[in-house]
């Protein structure tokens, strides 16, 4: 049996978080999409996960720490820190 096709439209932007979610969270038995499951894991709305995955701003320091913990440091706090460029 072939791989299940991805839902939704193709992404224009991706980052470490979006790739981690795609690689590590499958659609649940309850039918929830991986980003919905990650949102519940870190305690934010799905729209917040979409914003972070689309590189449309960064999280607070507290949320960056939650993301680092949820991803076992695959997406570390330092990922969200920019040098002002």
C-alpha positions in Angstrom: 0.0 0.0 0.0 1.4 3.4 -0.9 2.1 6.3 1.4 -0.8 8.4 2.5 -0.9 11.8 0.7 -0.3 14.9 2.7 -3.3 17.1 3.5 -3.7 20.7 2.6 -1.9 22.9 0.1 1.9 22.8 -0.5 3.9 24.9 1.9 5.8 28.0 0.8 7.9 28.2 4.0 9.3 25.5 6.2 11.6 25.5 9.1 13.1 23.1 11.7 9.9 22.9 13.6 7.7 22.1 10.6 10.1 19.5 9.5 10.3 17.9 13.0 6.5 17.8 13.2 6.2 16.1 9.8 9.0 13.6 10.6 7.9 12.7 14.1 4.2 13.1 14.5 1.7 11.1 12.5 -2.0 11.7 12.2 -3.5 10.3 15.3 -6.1 7.5 15.5 -8.6 10.3 16.5 -8.0 11.9 13.1 -6.1 14.9 14.4 -3.5 16.3 12.2 0.2 16.4 13.3 0.1 20.2 13.9 -3.1 19.8 16.0 -1.3 17.2 18.1 1.8 19.3 18.6 -0.4 22.3 19.5 -2.0 20.2 22.3 1.5 19.0 23.4 2.9 22.5 24.0 -0.4 24.1 25.0 -1.1 26.5 22.2 -3.7 26.9 19.5 -3.2 25.3 16.1 -3.0 28.7 14.5 0.0 29.4 16.8 1.8 26.3 15.5 1.0 27.3 11.9 2.5 30.8 12.6 5.7 29.3 14.1 6.1 26.7 11.3 5.6 29.4 8.7 8.4 31.5 10.2 5.9 34.3 10.9 7.5 35.4 14.1 9.1 33.6 17.0 7.8 32.3 20.3 8.3 33.7 23.7 11.3 32.4 25.6 8.9 30.2 27.7 7.3 28.8 24.6 10.7 28.2 22.9 11.7 26.2 26.0 8.5 24.1 25.8 9.2 23.5 22.1 12.7 22.4 22.8 11.5 20.0 25.5 8.7 18.6 23.3 11.2 18.0 20.5 14.0 16.6 22.7 16.1 19.7 21.6 15.8 18.9 17.9 14.4 22.4 17.7 16.5 24.2 20.4 15.7 27.5 22.0 18.7 28.9 20.0 16.9 28.2 16.8 14.5 31.1 17.5 17.2 33.6 18.4 18.2 35.9 15.6 21.2 38.2 15.5 19.1 41.2 14.3 19.5 40.6 10.6 
